[in-house]
Amino acid sequence: MLAPHQLHTLRTVLATGSYAGAAAELRYTPSAVSQQMSALEKATGLVLFERGAQSVRPTAHAHLLAERAADVLAMLAGLDREVAAIARGEAGQLRIGSFPTASARLLPAALAALRQQRPGVEIEVDEGELDALLPRLLSGELDLALAYRYDTVPPGWPARLAETEVLREPLYLLLPAGHRLAGAPLRLAALAAERWVAPLAGSPGALNLDRLAARAGFVPRVSFRSNDYSVVRGLVGAGLGVALVPGLGVSDTDGVLPTPLLGRSPRRAVLALHRPAAHNSLIAAALSAIRATARTLD
Protein backbone atom coordinates (compact mmCIF):
# COMPACT_ATOMS: atom_id res chain seq x y z
CA MET A 1 0.00 0.00 0.00
CA LEU A 2 1.28 3.47 -0.88
CA ALA A 3 2.21 5.67 2.08
CA PRO A 4 0.80 9.21 1.88
CA HIS A 5 3.86 10.76 3.50
CA GLN A 6 6.08 9.19 0.82
CA LEU A 7 3.86 10.56 -1.94
CA HIS A 8 4.02 13.99 -0.32
CA THR A 9 7.82 13.74 -0.16
CA LEU A 10 7.93 12.75 -3.85
CA ARG A 11 5.93 15.82 -4.83
CA THR A 12 8.20 18.01 -2.71
CA VAL A 13 11.33 16.55 -4.38
CA LEU A 14 9.88 17.37 -7.79
CA ALA A 15 8.79 20.85 -6.67
CA THR A 16 12.20 21.75 -5.17
CA GLY A 17 14.31 19.92 -7.76
CA SER A 18 16.44 17.84 -5.38
CA TYR A 19 16.58 15.61 -2.33
CA ALA A 20 18.37 18.38 -0.46
CA GLY A 21 15.71 20.93 -1.34
CA ALA A 22 12.95 18.58 -0.24
CA ALA A 23 14.80 17.82 2.99
CA ALA A 24 15.04 21.54 3.78
CA GLU A 25 11.36 22.10 2.95
CA LEU A 26 10.13 19.14 5.00
CA ARG A 27 12.70 19.43 7.79
CA TYR A 28 14.08 15.96 7.07
CA THR A 29 17.66 14.92 6.43
CA PRO A 30 18.64 14.24 2.80
CA SER A 31 19.24 10.64 3.87
CA ALA A 32 15.65 10.34 5.16
CA VAL A 33 14.32 11.69 1.85
CA SER A 34 16.46 9.18 -0.07
CA GLN A 35 15.21 6.32 2.09
CA GLN A 36 11.57 7.34 1.54
CA MET A 37 12.03 7.46 -2.24
CA SER A 38 13.69 4.04 -2.25
CA ALA A 39 10.80 2.66 -0.18
CA LEU A 40 8.29 4.22 -2.60
CA GLU A 41 10.06 2.64 -5.56
CA LYS A 42 9.92 -0.74 -3.81
CA ALA A 43 6.21 -0.33 -3.01
CA THR A 44 5.29 0.66 -6.58
CA GLY A 45 7.75 -1.48 -8.51
CA LEU A 46 8.64 1.65 -10.52
CA VAL A 47 11.95 3.36 -11.16
CA LEU A 48 11.25 6.91 -10.01
CA PHE A 49 14.77 8.37 -10.19
CA GLU A 50 17.82 7.90 -12.36
CA ARG A 51 20.70 8.13 -9.94
CA GLY A 52 24.04 9.49 -11.06
CA ALA A 53 27.29 10.06 -9.19
CA GLN A 54 26.37 13.64 -8.28
CA SER A 55 22.61 13.87 -8.84
CA VAL A 56 19.28 12.13 -9.19
CA ARG A 57 16.87 12.78 -12.01
CA PRO A 58 13.12 12.03 -11.81
CA THR A 59 11.70 9.70 -14.43
CA ALA A 60 8.42 10.04 -16.31
CA HIS A 61 6.99 7.54 -13.84
CA ALA A 62 7.83 9.89 -10.97
CA HIS A 63 6.03 12.79 -12.63
CA LEU A 64 2.99 10.62 -13.43
CA LEU A 65 2.78 9.27 -9.86
CA ALA A 66 3.17 12.74 -8.36
CA GLU A 67 0.43 14.11 -10.60
CA ARG A 68 -1.98 11.28 -9.73
CA ALA A 69 -1.17 11.63 -6.02
CA ALA A 70 -2.20 15.29 -5.91
CA ASP A 71 -5.95 14.57 -5.68
CA VAL A 72 -5.44 11.76 -3.16
CA LEU A 73 -3.32 13.93 -0.88
CA ALA A 74 -5.82 16.78 -1.14
CA MET A 75 -8.63 14.40 -0.12
CA LEU A 76 -6.58 13.13 2.83
CA ALA A 77 -5.84 16.69 3.92
CA GLY A 78 -9.54 17.47 3.75
CA LEU A 79 -10.29 14.34 5.78
CA ASP A 80 -7.75 15.43 8.40
CA ARG A 81 -9.47 18.79 8.70
CA GLU A 82 -12.91 17.17 8.92
CA VAL A 83 -11.80 14.69 11.59
CA ALA A 84 -10.24 17.51 13.61
CA ALA A 85 -13.49 19.49 13.38
CA ILE A 86 -15.48 16.45 14.52
CA ALA A 87 -13.09 15.95 17.45
CA ARG A 88 -13.62 19.60 18.45
CA GLY A 89 -17.40 19.18 18.19
CA GLU A 90 -17.62 21.66 15.30
CA ALA A 91 -18.86 19.08 12.79
CA GLY A 92 -20.25 15.58 12.70
CA GLN A 93 -23.63 13.95 13.20
CA LEU A 94 -25.87 13.81 16.25
CA ARG A 95 -28.81 11.39 16.33
CA ILE A 96 -31.45 12.05 18.99
CA GLY A 97 -34.53 10.13 20.04
CA SER A 98 -37.29 12.03 21.79
CA PHE A 99 -40.83 11.69 23.11
CA PRO A 100 -43.53 13.97 21.65
CA THR A 101 -43.84 16.70 24.30
CA ALA A 102 -40.06 17.11 24.52
CA SER A 103 -39.94 17.28 20.72
CA ALA A 104 -42.49 20.09 20.81
CA ARG A 105 -41.36 22.09 23.85
CA LEU A 106 -37.65 21.40 24.44
CA LEU A 107 -35.89 20.42 21.25
CA PRO A 108 -36.79 23.19 18.76
CA ALA A 109 -35.11 26.03 20.67
CA ALA A 110 -32.28 23.81 21.95
CA LEU A 111 -31.34 22.45 18.54
CA ALA A 112 -31.65 25.87 16.91
CA ALA A 113 -29.15 27.20 19.46
CA LEU A 114 -26.84 24.23 18.86
CA ARG A 115 -27.02 24.67 15.09
CA GLN A 116 -26.22 28.38 15.46
CA GLN A 117 -23.18 27.61 17.60
CA ARG A 118 -22.00 24.75 15.38
CA PRO A 119 -23.34 25.21 11.85
CA GLY A 120 -21.36 22.26 10.52
CA VAL A 121 -23.28 19.77 12.66
CA GLU A 122 -25.88 17.42 11.14
CA ILE A 123 -28.75 16.70 13.54
CA GLU A 124 -31.34 13.95 13.16
CA VAL A 125 -34.34 13.54 15.49
CA ASP A 126 -36.59 10.49 15.65
CA GLU A 127 -39.70 10.63 17.79
CA GLY A 128 -41.25 7.76 19.70
CA GLU A 129 -41.92 6.22 23.07
CA LEU A 130 -38.98 4.88 25.03
CA ASP A 131 -39.72 1.21 24.38
CA ALA A 132 -39.12 1.88 20.67
CA LEU A 133 -36.13 4.21 21.13
CA LEU A 134 -34.27 2.25 23.81
CA PRO A 135 -33.02 -0.64 21.60
CA ARG A 136 -31.68 1.89 19.10
CA LEU A 137 -29.90 3.81 21.83
CA LEU A 138 -28.33 0.66 23.26
CA SER A 139 -27.19 -0.49 19.80
CA GLY A 140 -25.55 2.88 19.04
CA GLU A 141 -28.01 3.84 16.30
CA LEU A 142 -28.98 6.84 18.47
CA ASP A 143 -26.47 8.99 20.35
CA LEU A 144 -28.92 10.49 22.83
CA ALA A 145 -32.50 9.82 23.91
CA LEU A 146 -34.86 11.98 25.92
CA ALA A 147 -36.96 10.04 28.41
CA TYR A 148 -39.15 10.77 31.41
CA ARG A 149 -39.58 9.25 34.84
CA TYR A 150 -42.41 9.84 37.30
CA ASP A 151 -41.57 9.92 41.00
CA THR A 152 -43.98 7.03 41.54
CA VAL A 153 -42.75 4.76 38.72
CA PRO A 154 -39.30 3.09 38.52
CA PRO A 155 -37.20 3.90 35.46
CA GLY A 156 -37.76 1.75 32.40
CA TRP A 157 -34.15 1.63 31.18
CA PRO A 158 -30.98 -0.26 32.19
CA ALA A 159 -28.93 1.21 35.02
CA ARG A 160 -25.82 1.07 32.82
CA LEU A 161 -27.07 4.03 30.78
CA ALA A 162 -25.76 7.45 31.78
CA GLU A 163 -28.55 9.88 32.59
CA THR A 164 -28.66 13.66 32.90
CA GLU A 165 -31.70 15.36 34.37
CA VAL A 166 -32.65 18.31 32.19
CA LEU A 167 -36.00 19.28 33.70
CA ARG A 168 -38.08 18.46 36.75
CA GLU A 169 -41.68 19.39 35.97
CA PRO A 170 -44.70 19.56 38.29
CA LEU A 171 -47.92 17.73 37.54
CA TYR A 172 -51.15 19.65 36.94
CA LEU A 173 -54.79 18.75 37.06
CA LEU A 174 -56.67 19.76 33.94
CA LEU A 175 -60.27 20.78 34.54
CA PRO A 176 -62.88 22.22 32.18
CA ALA A 177 -62.94 25.99 32.63
CA GLY A 178 -66.50 25.90 33.99
CA HIS A 179 -65.86 23.11 36.47
CA ARG A 180 -67.27 23.69 39.97
CA LEU A 181 -63.76 23.28 41.51
CA ALA A 182 -61.89 25.34 38.95
CA GLY A 183 -59.82 28.28 40.11
CA ALA A 184 -57.90 27.03 43.17
CA PRO A 185 -55.29 24.34 43.93
CA LEU A 186 -56.83 20.96 44.71
CA ARG A 187 -56.05 17.69 46.36
CA LEU A 188 -56.40 14.70 44.05
CA ALA A 189 -59.06 13.19 46.34
CA ALA A 190 -61.37 16.11 45.53
CA LEU A 191 -61.77 14.64 42.04
CA ALA A 192 -62.39 11.05 43.11
CA ALA A 193 -65.92 11.04 41.67
CA GLU A 194 -64.93 12.53 38.30
CA ARG A 195 -64.51 10.81 34.97
CA TRP A 196 -60.87 10.79 33.90
CA VAL A 197 -58.98 11.22 30.65
CA ALA A 198 -55.91 9.06 31.27
CA PRO A 199 -52.79 7.89 29.41
CA LEU A 200 -52.80 4.51 27.70
CA ALA A 201 -53.11 1.57 30.09
CA GLY A 202 -49.76 0.28 31.32
CA SER A 203 -47.85 3.43 30.35
CA PRO A 204 -45.83 5.29 32.99
CA GLY A 205 -48.39 8.11 33.01
CA ALA A 206 -51.26 5.69 33.65
CA LEU A 207 -49.32 3.89 36.40
CA ASN A 208 -48.53 7.25 37.99
CA LEU A 209 -52.21 8.27 38.04
CA ASP A 210 -53.27 4.89 39.47
CA ARG A 211 -50.67 5.05 42.26
CA LEU A 212 -51.39 8.66 43.21
CA ALA A 213 -55.12 7.93 43.23
CA ALA A 214 -54.55 4.87 45.41
CA ARG A 215 -52.70 7.02 47.90
CA ALA A 216 -55.66 9.41 47.85
CA GLY A 217 -58.06 6.54 48.52
CA PHE A 218 -59.83 6.01 45.20
CA VAL A 219 -59.62 4.25 41.84
CA PRO A 220 -59.95 6.66 38.89
CA ARG A 221 -62.97 6.05 36.65
CA VAL A 222 -61.34 6.30 33.21
CA SER A 223 -63.57 7.07 30.24
CA PHE A 224 -60.94 8.06 27.65
CA ARG A 225 -57.30 7.16 27.12
CA SER A 226 -54.68 8.93 25.01
CA ASN A 227 -50.96 9.68 25.19
CA ASP A 228 -51.45 12.72 22.97
CA TYR A 229 -51.82 15.75 25.25
CA SER A 230 -53.56 17.78 22.56
CA VAL A 231 -56.26 15.07 22.50
CA VAL A 232 -56.37 15.06 26.31
CA ARG A 233 -56.83 18.84 26.42
CA GLY A 234 -59.52 18.66 23.77
CA LEU A 235 -61.49 16.05 25.71
CA VAL A 236 -61.15 17.97 28.96
CA GLY A 237 -62.11 21.23 27.27
CA ALA A 238 -65.24 19.55 25.92
CA GLY A 239 -66.24 18.71 29.49
CA LEU A 240 -65.76 14.95 29.06
CA GLY A 241 -63.44 14.46 32.02
CA VAL A 242 -60.48 15.68 34.04
CA ALA A 243 -56.82 14.75 33.63
CA LEU A 244 -53.43 14.80 35.29
CA VAL A 245 -50.59 15.95 33.03
CA PRO A 246 -46.95 17.02 33.40
CA GLY A 247 -45.88 20.60 32.84
CA LEU A 248 -44.81 19.99 29.23
CA GLY A 249 -48.35 18.79 28.51
CA VAL A 250 -49.89 22.12 29.58
CA SER A 251 -50.57 24.81 26.99
CA ASP A 252 -52.88 27.73 26.46
CA THR A 253 -56.04 25.93 25.38
CA ASP A 254 -59.46 27.53 25.52
CA GLY A 255 -61.82 25.74 27.86
CA VAL A 256 -59.11 24.05 29.96
CA LEU A 257 -57.84 25.27 33.31
CA PRO A 258 -54.48 23.90 34.60
CA THR A 259 -54.75 23.50 38.37
CA PRO A 260 -51.84 22.85 40.76
CA LEU A 261 -52.04 19.98 43.22
CA LEU A 262 -52.16 20.81 46.93
CA GLY A 263 -49.59 19.32 49.26
CA ARG A 264 -46.34 17.72 48.25
CA SER A 265 -46.67 17.85 44.50
CA PRO A 266 -45.39 14.80 42.60
CA ARG A 267 -43.17 15.55 39.65
CA ARG A 268 -41.91 14.10 36.41
CA ALA A 269 -38.22 14.22 35.58
CA VAL A 270 -37.12 14.64 31.97
CA LEU A 271 -33.75 13.03 31.40
CA ALA A 272 -31.26 12.64 28.58
CA LEU A 273 -29.87 9.12 28.28
CA HIS A 274 -26.73 7.98 26.50
CA ARG A 275 -24.30 5.09 26.57
CA PRO A 276 -21.32 5.82 28.87
CA ALA A 277 -18.98 4.49 26.19
CA ALA A 278 -20.36 6.86 23.52
CA HIS A 279 -17.56 9.09 22.21
CA ASN A 280 -19.59 11.57 20.16
CA SER A 281 -18.20 14.94 21.22
CA LEU A 282 -21.52 16.60 20.34
CA ILE A 283 -23.38 14.91 23.20
CA ALA A 284 -22.06 17.35 25.80
CA ALA A 285 -22.93 20.35 23.61
CA ALA A 286 -26.45 19.02 23.02
CA LEU A 287 -26.98 18.42 26.74
CA SER A 288 -25.90 21.97 27.49
CA ALA A 289 -28.30 23.40 24.90
CA ILE A 290 -31.24 21.27 26.10
CA ARG A 291 -30.67 22.17 29.74
CA ALA A 292 -30.43 25.86 28.85
CA THR A 293 -33.78 25.64 27.07
CA ALA A 294 -35.29 23.72 29.99
CA ARG A 295 -34.35 26.54 32.37
CA THR A 296 -36.52 28.90 30.37
CA LEU A 297 -39.51 26.63 31.03
CA ASP A 298 -39.13 26.51 34.81
Secondary structure, 3 states (H helix, E strand, C coil): CCCHHHHHHHHHHHHHCCHHHHHHHHCCCHHHHHHHHHHHHHHHCCCCEEECCCCEEECHHHHHHHHHHHHHHHHHHHHHHHHHHHHCCCEEEEEEEECHHHHHHCHHHHHHHHHHHCCEEEEEEEECCHHHHHHHHHHCCCCEEEEEEECCCCCCCCCCCEEEEEEEEEEEEEEECCCCCCCCCECHHHHCCCEEEECCCCCHHHHHHHHHHHHHCCCCEEEEECCCHHHHHHHHHCCCCEEEEEHHHCCCCCCEEEEEECCCCCEEEEEEEECCCCCCCHHHHHHHHHHHHHHCCC
